[in-house]
Amino acid sequence: LDKAGIQKGDSLIAVNGEMLNSWNALVEKLDKMQAAAEVAGDKSAVMQMVYSRGGLRDTATVRTDSLFRVGAIFSSLADYKETIREYGFFESFPAGVRLGVNTLKGYVNDMKYVFTKEGAKSVGGFGTIGSIFPKVWDWHRFWEMTAFLSIILAFMNILPIPALDGGHVLFLLYEIIARRKPSDKFMEYAQMVGMFLLFALLIWANFNDIMRFLF
């Protein structure tokens, strides 16, 4: 990036006219450019980057390398000061609810990246679940991760996939609107498709864990 005029400490704002609101947005943009370049037979791509330095904005033309990287990294959180806030017994309930809601919002917002090339590779199974727990016993971390996994499972369960509760809700809505139940044969096939999707996701997630372990 130095050759393009962008230096360490600069903040990326937009790429090819599209605003960047997160690091994932940049990664997603690079993935799309890589896919388009591969179709065209190109080994790199050129982009216009808007960056900020000292409150001033400028534009630079940047070419990716053969791996479609641009030399930018996610800024460390080391400069942020840690703040500890203690809650009383009754204060902890609304604070816990807010934390749960914010966690769910963040997870739902990140779901869109699962359907990208890099997102599919990042899906993990039992090994990944085990790795998020600390190696040294920590009660706070244990219950925090347990609550996080519970929120994930609750959200996954309401997805409109047959064999999950969300699938049953979908069929009930159809029954209310159409005023008739789906046929037993249709329900049977729908359950089979739902189970196939769930098992395929389970196998893929654990396959990713095995590949990470081996390579």
Disulfide bonds with the S-S distance in Angstrom:
none
